[in-house]
C-alpha cells in the first residue's frame, strides 16, 4: 500500500480497479496526469460464495485442516475478523451498507470483498449476492458473473429478479439471443414484470426483429411506469422502417401508440417526416408542430416548420433533392 499524496486537484482524482502483480487492486489515481496516489491490493473470492469456502480468497476448508484455508492460511475466525475491520470503514460497521458505499465510490475490489462477506455471514445474503454480481459486472468480469448467476439460478430459493440480472449480463457480453431466452423464461414465471417486457422489446430492436418488438411492447404500453421506454421502442422500430422507405409499416408502428403519439417527440417527428415524404402538407404541419411542443429547440424540426408554415402546398424547399423521388 502506498501513501496518498495531494499533488493533483481533487476534481481529477478517482478510484478505479486494476490488476497489479496478478492481484486485484483499488487504485486511487489522477485521470488528468495518470499519477497513482494510492494502491490497495486484496485477495478476492472468485468462486461461488458458500460457508465451506474462504471469504477472503475462495479456497476450500478441508476436513484435515479444520477451519484453515489452504490458499491464504486464515481460519474462519481470522477471516471474519479481517472483514469486520474492513466493514468498520463505514459508520454502520455492517457488510452490506459498507459494500454499497464503496461500490458507489468506485472501490470495486474492496466492495466485492464485503458483498461476499454479506453472502456468507450477513443478514441479507440475497442482497449481498445481487450486489456481488453487480460489482463483478462493473469490474468487467462478465464470464465470472454469468457463471455465478446461472449457478445461483439452479439453486433452491433463487430470487425471480435473477432472470433480469442474467439477461443484462448476457446482453452486456454481446449475447443478445441468450438475453432473449432468459427474459422469456423469466416472463413465463413473472408476466407482470413490465420492465422485462421492455427489456425484451429493446433487445428485439437491436436484433432487428421488428414484429416481435412491437408485439412485446404492446403488452405494457398502458403501464405508466414504463410508458416512456415503450414509446421509444415504437419510435425506434418506426425509424427502422422509415430508413428502409417502408412508410406504411412505419405508420403502422406509430399507430400502436394510439392517443399517446403526440406525447412522444420521437413518434411525432417521425410522422412529420413521413408526411413530408408523401407530400402531405397538412399532416406535415400537424406533426411537426406536435414535435416542437415537446422539443422547441430541435433545429431540424424548427427549420421544417418555418419553411412551410405559411406555404399552402409544396415541399421542395425543405428537401435537398427537391422533394422529388
Secondary structure, DSSP 8 states (H G I E B T S, - for coil): -------S-GGGEEEEEEEETTEEEEEEEETTT--EEEEEE-----S---TTB-TTT--B--GGGTTB-TTT--BHHHHHHHHHHHHTTSTT--HHHHHHHHHHTT-HHHHHHHHHHHHHHSS-HHHHHHHHHHHHHHTT-HHHHHHHHHHHHTSTT--TTHHHHHHHHHHHTT-HHHHHHHHHHHHHH-TT-HHHHHHHHHHHHHTT-HHHHHHHHTTTTT-TTTHHHHHHHHHHHHHHHHHTT-HHHHHHHHHTTGGGGGG-HHHHHHHHHHHHHTT-HHHHHHHHHHHHHH-TT-HHHHHHHHHHTT-SS--TTTSTTTT--
